[in-house]
Structures are given as structure tokens and as C-alpha cells.
Amino acid sequence: MPPFRIWRPYRSHPPSSSSSSSPFLPNSLPPSSLPHPLAQCLADPTRATINGERYSVDAHGPPPFNALAELHSALHTMQDRYFEVWVGTWPASIDWTGAVLGMHVAAVLDTLSRSADYVMPVGGAGRGGSGADIGEGNLGEGARVENEINKYFSHELTYYFGENAFSLRQQAYDDMLWVVLGWLEAVGFIKGHAGRHYAGGRWYGEQFVQPFAHRARVFYELAAQGWDETLCGGGMTWNPNLTPYKNAITNELFVAASVGMYLDFPGDRNASPFWRTDAKNTGDDDAGYDADADGGDDGRAAGGDGFIVPPLHRPHLAAAERAYAWLRGSNMTTADGLFADGFHVSGWGRNGSVGTGKCDVRNEMVYTYNQGVLLSGLRGLWEGTGRRGYLEDGHELVRSVIRATGWRDGKEEDGGVWEGLGRNGVLEEVCDSTGSCSQNAQAFKGIFFHHLTRFCAPLPRVPRAPGKTYAADAETAALHRASCAGYAGWVARNARAAMGTRDGLGRYGMWWGADGGRGKEVIGVEGEDYRNEGVNGSVWGGKWDVGVRGGDEVVEEGGEVGPRWDWNDRGRGRTVETQGGGVAVLRAMWEFVWMYSDVQC
């Protein structure tokens, strides 16, 4: 295999910060409690040099920037302004975007958990715990951080009961798979947080691992019924209520969810709501997923322990491998290396016929999230198989996305010219510049940055399950690290652009690149923009308009634009979905700085 191409990092000055009351502000945690050399730099940013270049902080300019504090502030705004504890959800969200928001919350909690080094006393201080397990002077700070984490975890727990699980079971297969990824993310946070901060004891959140895992399994097995080999030689169908449409997002989600179930699913002993786990799959070796492949006649998996489906279940990994092989060979990528949206089957349904039976009518529409979800799947496939080609495919996709935003050789191109997925180095949806983005599209960029962050986490040097998962050799780990470090400048560029869309209430807007894109058209875009406009007609076999209502509420741009004009007030304006995008890109910036900046003070 050829080595990864190493990108030269882009070096930029830190952006400005808004004030925030946060336990993650500089100096709120003792430097020794942050297990990273960035701790001293956060306390005094004027001392920082990153990748050998010293930050210059203008004494007359904005205050020093603190990425972790900004992330915490964005999360606080999302939960304080949009989440309602009494109903256990974000009422303005729709079912699938709610699942994505839950995923973002769990991911940020994991980041906050890893940002500070403390151990809670067994039994708690004053209740049989001496507090000696917490470093001297750190008890109060550790308790403050723990209290913030518990506050937002309680929202995640409340959402478990507020999520409309019954409705989601009746929806499209991609909607079901968002549920799977969200609860697997929550399971990973719980296990990681308990292991880091409750050595020798138990955190109350651990009791929810099994309920969360159970929901993930139920929705995975429902969604797996969308795998179909009667058309196109395989692949997931998007929506069972419409004519066959095999799209990128559903297949990418199936790859990511399948390998996530292999690596992160802790097993499930709960047979509810159905005893059999193979409602459609029959043991056929060609099926997309066979829940009973290693199981007995009663539907329980072999191996004991009472598991309905055990952890590290090989059929999950096999399903991910098979799905990615199909996707890679489906001709769904454009000449620019980006995923088009999907395929219709020509002639299907005519006089009861399957038509050509082939995926031969491609929808050329390109969305940002279609370039992101697969990254988690490829990272997981590498860990499950040890084959480096999966990582190389992932890096190739990331670089295609970055190029399509007009980012070249560590800097943004000037002029605001549309490059295919953005301009001036900033990621953008086609609908951004017209203010016509639907509720669906408003979630897309945050999804991309979430999965990019997962993909670029350092590779493990020790297998988490010897014999069933793999670790990276020194060369592969170093190449992956260096390649991802090269993306950090681009991630920071997008985070700064997103921060520039905040209003006085701290709410993030949709069009991050508004400053550089005003008055510039989006050119060369073809395809059916059904995620913003919905579908209705014979090609689709019915009507679908989930999340598209309100997307056409565009403020006319005619007339004189005054000094108070805000491009992000058009259309749906600032919403919980756009706030989720801000949370995800701020988290990505913090994680990339944490993981890959060579920092000296």
C-alpha cells in the first residue's frame, strides 16, 4: 500500500473568544490536572508556540481564545435554550435530528471527561471516601467538572425516555441507524468516564449501559432489514415506503453502525420487544446481517452468559465489510472524489417489472454529511480487520472534501468561488447561500465534523480485544497522526467561521462562510435536492417531506442591505440543528489541538 500523503499544517492565529462562565475557562483547573502540555498555554496563551510558530497576541485585540471554554459555552446554549427536561427532548427537533443531537451531547461529554485528570473518591467525600484519591487541591475542581458532566448526562438519560422510539421504528432505514450511532456513542462515554474518574468505584451512569445498548441493538436489527440483493447486487435501500433508492447516507450509516456494533456494543441480554432476533434474515450467507449466524435455535447467541447478541459479534463485522465493499464498487463517487447522493433503478415498477435491476440513474446531488459518516466506519473497519487500506480510503475522502472547500496548501483560496462543497476553505451546503436549507440540511455539517473527529483519533497501539481487534504498528500510527495533524488548520478555519455566525445569545448560524460568499453563486450543481425540497412523483413512488417544511421561508435579498443585516436570519434561521453544528465543529477544533498540536510554552 502506498503511504498516506502528509499534508503541511496550516498555521493561523487564534480566534477571538466570547465571555463564558465555565469550569473549563483558563486557570479554572490547575495546569497539573490537564494531562497535556497545552495546560500551561491555556493559562497564558501569549506563551504558546504551535508547530514551532509562536502565537502573537495583540494587546489591543480580542481576548485570548480558549477552545474548551467555547465548546462548553456552545453546549450550554444548545441545552439551556433548546432542551426541555420535562419532555426529555429538544422539542423543535425532528426524530432523526434529535438522535444526532443526543450523539453530539455524548461526544462532548466524553471530551469534557478527558479534559481533566481527577479521580472521585470511592463512596464520595464525607460518605466513606476520604478524598485522598484526588490530587491535593484538585478535589474542588474535580467536583466542579464532575457536576457539569453529570448535569448534561442527566439530559442524555432523560432523552432516552423522551426519544420517540415507536415512531422511529416506522421510518426510513437511515433514521433508525442514527439511533444506533447515538446510543453507541453514549455507551462509549459511560464506559470511558467511569474508567477514568472512578477507579475502584462505580459511577451511577454505568447502570444505563445495558438499556442504551439494548436500544442500539433493536434499531440495528430493524435497520438491517433494509439490505437488499435483488437490485444492484446489494446495498441498503433508503426508504421502504418509496421506490427503491440506494443512497450514500444509508449505506454509510450501515457500515458505521455495523462496525460500531462489533467494536463498541457491550452485548445485550434483553429479548424485548421480540424474542427472535432474525425477523427477516434466514441464515443465508449473502444476507447483509445474520443475527443468528453464531447462535442456537432459540435465537440466543452461542457462548453462554445469556446474551441475545454478544459483544464482538463477528456477523456485525462481516456486515460492515460486505456493505463497504458494495459501496466502494457502486460508482457513487464523483470525479472530485466526493459521494453523490444515490441511485434509482431505471424502469423499476413499470408493469410490475424490476426494470434493469441495476443502480444506473445517479442523483448527482452532493451533501456534506455524505462525506462524513463513512469515516467512522472506515476507522472501525481498520481496527476490526487490521487492513490499512481502510484508513487510506478515509484519508483520501477527507482530502477530497478539503479540496472541495477551496483550501490549498494550508490556506484558503481567495475570491469566494464555489469549489464543489464550499469556498474560502469553509464547508458549505448548496442551500446555504440562498438561505433555503431545510431542517435536514441544517444538521449536515455538524455530522461531518463529528465523524472526522472520530476518524482522526490516535490509533491504538495495543488491541482492545486481542485476537478480535487490531493495533497499529509504529509506522501506521505515525502516518495517521501526521496526516490528521495536517487537517487541524482547516478544522480551525471552519470553527472560527462558525463562531463568526453567533448572535448575541450565543446561537450559531447555518452559513459559516457568509462573509466570503455573499453575492457569489453556487455553480455546477446538478441533481435532485430532495433533502431540502422533498419528493413527490412517479420516480419516487410517493411523497416524502420529513424535515423540509419551512425550508422555503426565504427572506428576499432585494433592496438595500443595512448594517444590521444578518445572513443567518434567513429561512429557518438559527435552530437547534445549527447549534449542534457549532458544538460539533468546536469539539473538532479542541480535539485536533489536543491530539495533534506539537505545543511548547
N, C-alpha and C positions, 0 to 999 in steps of 0.2 A: 504494500500500500504506500502511496506517496505520503510524505509527512504533511501535516497541516501547514498552510501558509501563515506565517506570523505577521500580524498587522502592527505597524508602528503606532503606538498610542498617541492620541491627540491630547495635548496639554492645554488646559484652559484655567482661567481664574475662577475662583469660587463665586457662585451667585449670591444674591442678597437673601436675607432671611427676614421673615416677619416675626414679631414677638410672639412668644407662646409660653404658657405656664405648663411646664412639663418636667417630670423627673428625669428626662433624658437630655436636658439642657447641659451645656458645658459646665463643668465643676459640680453638677448635682450628684455625680458619682465620683468617688475618689479614683484617680488615674489607675491605681493598682487594681481596682475592681473591673477594669476593662482589659481583658486578656489580649491586647493588640497594641502595637506601638502607636496607633492613631490616638490613643487616650490623651497623651500629653499635647498633641497637636490640636485636639478639640478644645482643651483647656486654654490654649494660647495659639490660635491659628496663624499668628504672624510668624511663628517659628517653623512652619511646616515646609518641607520640600517633598514633592511627589514626583517619582520617577526622575529624580535629580534636578528638578526645576523648582525654585523657591516661589512660593506664593507671595505676591506683592499686595498688601492690603492698604488701600488708600485711606489715610487718616480722615479725609473729608468725604469718603464714600459710604456705602451701606455697611451695616454691622457684619461681623464675620458670620459665615454660613455654617450651620450645623445640620447635617443631613438627617441624623437620627431624630432631632427635635422636630424638624419639618415633617418627617414621616409620622411621628406621634401626633402632631397637630392635624395632619390630614385625616388620620384615622379618627381622632376625636370629633372632627367636624362631620365626618360621614356617619358616625354612630349617634352623636348628640342631635344632629339636625334631621336625620332620615330614619333612624331605627326607633321602633316603638316596642318597648319591653312588654307592654301589656298584651300585644298581639303576637309578639315573637317574630317580627319580620320587619322589612323595610316596606311599608305599605305602598309606596309609589313604584316599587319594582314589579316585574312580572316573574312568573315562576322560574324561568331559566336564569334570568339575571340575578334573582335572589340567590340561587345556588352559587353563582360566580362570586357574588359579594361575600357569601359565607366562606368561600375559598380564600378570598383576599384577607378577611379578618384572621383566619387561622394562620395564613402565611406571615402576616405582620406580627402576630403573637409569637411565632417561632423566632422571628428576627429580634424582637424585643427581649425574648428569653435568652438569646445568645449574646446580647449586647452587654451583659453584666455578669460578673462572676461572684456568686454567693451561694451558700448552702443553708437552707432553712433548718432550724433545729428540729430534731425528732420530737414530735409531740407539741412543738411550739413553745416559745419562751413563756415562762410562767405556768406552763401546764406539763411539767415533767421534762421540759427542754431547757438546758442551761444557756443556750445561745452560743456555746463555745465553738460550734461548728461554723459560725460565721466569723470571718476575719475581724480583728479588732477594729472598731469604728465603722464597720460595714453593716451592722445589724439594722440600723435605722434605714439606710439607703436600700439595702436588700428588701426590707419590708415594704418600702415605698414602691419599688419596681414590681414586687410580687402583687401588691394591691392593684396596681394598674392592669397587670396581666389578668388577674382574677376578675376584675371588672369587665373586661372585654370578653373573656372566656364565658362569663355568665350570659353575655349576649349570644354567643355561639351556641351555648346549651339551650337557651330559650328558643333560638331559631330551629333547633331540632324538632321542637314541638309545633312551631309556627309554620314550618315549611309545608306547602300543600302537596304532600306526598301522594295523596289519592289522585289529584288532578294530573300530576306529572306522569303517573303510570299510563295515562291515556294519550300522551302527547308524542311528539316525534322522537326518534331514537337519539338524536343529538341532545335533546332536552334531558333525557334520562341519564345520559353519560356525564353531563355537567354535575348531576347529583353525586355520581360515583366519585369524581375527582375531588369535589368539595369535601366529602366526608373522609376520604383517604387523607387529604391534607390535614384535617382536624385530628385524625388518629396519629399522624406523624408528629404533630405539635405536642400532643399529650405525652406521648412516649418520650420525646426528646426533652421536654420541660421537666418531667418527673425525674428523669435520669440525671439531668444537670444540677438540679436545685434541691432534690430531696433524697440525697444519698442516705441509705439506712432507714428511710421512712417512706411513707406513701402520700402522694398528693391526691386530694379528693377528686380531681378530674379523671383519674385513672379508671374510676368505675364506669365512665362513659365510653371507654374504648369499644366495648362489645356492642352497645346499641348503635354507635356510629358505624362500626364495621358491618353490622347486620344490614343497615340501610344501604350501604355501598354494595353489598352482595346482591340484595334483592333487585336493585336497579341495574346492576351489571347483567344479571341473568335475563331480565326483561329486555334490555337493550340488545343483548347478543342474538336475540331472535331476528334482528334486522339483517344479519349476514345472509346473503343470497347468492347462490351459484348458478341459478337458472339463467341469469342475464350477466353479460360482461365477464364471465368466468370467475365471478366472485365479487367481493366488496359489500359494504354496508349500504343499505337503502336509507335515504334520509327520513321519509315520512310515509308511514303505512297507509295514510288516508289519501294520498295523491298518486299520480302515475309514477313509475319508477324513476328516481333521480338519485344517482350515486355521486355524492358531493365530497369535497375535500374535508370539510369540518367533521362530518360524521365518521369518516374513516380514520382521520387523525385522532379524534376522541377515542375511537375503539382501540387504536394502537396504544395510546397513553393509558387508558383505563385498564386494558388487559395486562400490560406490563406492571402498572401500578398495583393491580390485584395480586400479581405474582410477588412483587418485592415488598409492598407495604401493608398488605392485608394480613391481620393477625389471626385469621381463622374465625369461623362462626359456628356456634353450636345451636343456634336458634332456628328451628324449622319454619317458623311463621313467615309469611302468611300462607305458604303452601308446603306440603310435605316433600313432594318430589321437586328436585332442582333442575330437572331436564324437561321442562314443559314442551319444548319443541325439538331439542337436539336428541338424536336417537342413537348416538354412538358411532355414527358414520365418521370415518377418519377425515372426510373432506369438510365436515361442518366447521363453521367459524369458531365455535367454542363448544366443548362437550363437558358439561359439569360433572358427569358421572364416569369420565374416562378411567379414573383410578378408583372408582367406588364400587360398592356392593349393590345387591339387588334392592335394598331398601332405600336407596338414594343417598345414603351416608357414605362419606369418603372412607376409603380404606386407610388403615393406620391407627385406628383407635382414637382415644381422647374425646370421643363423642362429637367430633367435628362433622358438620354438614359439608363444609368445604374447608380444608386445612390451609394454613399459610404455605407459601412457596409451592403452590399447586401447579404442577407442570402444564396442564391444559391452558392455564392463563398465559403462560409464556409462549406456548405454541400458537395460541390465537393471535398474540401480538406479532409474532414473526410472520405468520401467514398473511395477516392484514397489511403489514408494511410491504411485504413482497408484492401483493396485489397493487397497492397504491403506487409504489415505485414504478411498476410496469404499466400503469394505466394511461400514460400520456397526459397527465393532468397538469404538468408544469409548462410554463410559457418559455419563450426563447430567452427571457430575462432571468430564468431560474426561479420564478415565483409560481405558487399554486393558483391556477384558475379555480373557479368555484366548483364545477362538477359537470356531469354528463346526463343528458337524456338519451333514450334509446329510440332511434328513428323507426317510425311505423308501429310502435307498440300500441296495442289496443285496437288497431284497425281491423274490423271484422273478427275480433277476438284473438288476433294474432299477437305474437311477441315481437313482431317486426323483424329487424335484423338480429335482435338478441344481443347487440353489441353497444358498448358505450361509444357512440360515434357522432353525437351532437354536443359539442363542448360549449359550456357557458363561460365566456372569457372574462367575466367579472372577477376582479381581484380585491380581496378584503385583507386587512392586516391580521386578523386572528387566524386566518387560514395559513399563515406563515409561522405561527407561534406554537400552537398546541402540539404539533408533531415533535417539537424539540424535546419536550419531556419524555415522549415515547422513545425517541432515539437514544436519549441518555439512559433510560431504563433498559432498553434492548442491549446496549453495550454492557451494562452491569449484569444482565441476566445471561449473556452469551459469551462475553469477552471478545467479541468481534469489533475491531477498531473502525471498520467501515461505517458502522452506525454513527460514530462520533464525526467522522469525516463528512458524511452526508449532512449532519446537523450544522457543522461549521460552514459548509457550502451554502446552505439555506440562509443562515444568519447574514453572511456576506452579500448574498443577493438582495436581501432586504435593505441592508445599509446602503448599498449602491443605489437602490431604487429611491432613496430619500435625497440623493444629491450629495452624499458625503464621500469625499475623495481624499485619500492620503492624509487622513487625520484632520480634515477641515471641511466645513460646509461650502458647497458651491454658491456663488452669488447669483442674484438675479431673480430668484423666486420662480424658476422654471419647473414645471411639473416633471418629475423623473420616473413616475410609474407607481410610487407608493409614498410620495411626499415631495418636499422641496427644502432647500437650505439645511439639509441634514435632519429635518424633523419629520417624524412619521405622520402620515395623514390618510384619512379616508377620502374617497372620491366625493362624498357628500359634505365634507367639512366646509369647503369654500362657499357652497351655496346655502349653508345653514339648514339643509334638508335631511340631516341624519335622523334615523328612526331610533326608537328605544333600543332596538337590537344593536345597531351600529355604534351607539354611544358606549357600549361595553367592550368594543373590539380591541382598542389599543391597550387597555389595561390587561386584557387576556394575553396579548403578545408579550408584554414585559414580564408578566408573571412566569410564563413558561421559558422565556430567555433566561431569567434568573435561576430557575431550576436546572436548566441545561448547563449553565456555566459554574455551578457549584464545584469545588475541587473534587477530583476523582478520589475514591477511597484507595488507600494503599494496602489495606487489609480487607479481605472479603467479609461481608457481614454474616454470611452463612456459608462457610467453607464447603465446597463440593456442589453448591447450588447457586452461588453468585461469584462474581469475579472482582479482582482488584487490579489496579493499573500498575504497570511496570514504570520505572523511573522516567523513561523516555516519553511514554504516552501521557503520564501525568504532567510532565513539564510542557509538552506541546499544547495540551489542552489549556493549561494555565496561561501560557504566553499568548495563545490565540484569544482567549477570553479577555485577558488584560487589554488587548488591543481594541476591544469594543467599549471599554469604560468611558472614553471620551465622548463617544456617540451617545451612550446612555445618559451621561451627564448633560449633554446638549439637549436631549429631549426632556429631561427632568427640569432644567432651567426654563425651557419653553413652556412646559405645563404650568410651572409656578407663576409664570407671567400672565396666566389667564385667571388667576384668583380674583374674586371680588372682595369687597370689604368684609364679608362674612367668612372668608376663607374657603369659599366654594370654587372648585376647579371647573373650567370650561372644557368644551369639546375640541375646538380648533386650536391646537397648540401652536401651529405655525402661522397664525393670523397676521402677525406683524410683517412677515416676509412674503405672504401670499396674497395680500389684498390686491384686487384688480387683476390677478393672473388667472387665466382659465386653466382648467384641467383638460388636457388634450389627449387624444389617442385612446380613450376608454370605450370599450365595447362590452356587450353582454347584457344579461337580464339582471337588473339591480333589485332582485326580489326581497332582499333583506331590508331594504328601505321602502320599497314600493308595494310589496306583497305580490301575490299571484292570483290569477283568476282567468281560466280559459282552458281550451281543449288540450293544449300542450301539457298543462299541469294536472288536468283531470279534476279540477275543483278549485276552491278558493282557500287561500291561507293569508291571514293578515295579522298574525301574532306580533305584537310589538311595533307595528308600523303606523298605527293610528297616532295622529299628532305630528308625524314627521313632515307633513306638508304645511305646517303652520310657519311659513317663512315670512320674515319681515322684509318688505320690499326695500331694495337698495337704492332706489331712485332718489333724486334730490340731494340737497347738501348734507354732508355728514358733519355733525357738530363735534366739539371736543370731547363730549361725554359719550360718544358712540361706542358701544361695546359689541364687537362682532360675535361674542359668545352669548349674547342675549337673544339671538335669532332662533327661529324654530322652537325646539323643545327647551332651549336654554340650558342652564346648569341643573343637573339632575343627580340622583344617587349613582347612576351609572357613570357619569363623567367624574364624579368624586372618586368612585372606585378606580377609574383610570389614573387619577392623580396619586392615589395611595399606591398603586402598583408600580408606577414609574419612579416614585420617591423611594420605595423599598428597593427597587432595582439599583438605583444610584448608591444607596447606602451599602448594599451587599457587594456591589462591584468595588467600591472603595475599600470595604472591609477585607474582601478576598484577594484583591489583585493589585492594590497600590503599594509600591515599594516606598514606604514612608520613613523619613528621618526627620528629627526635630533638632 
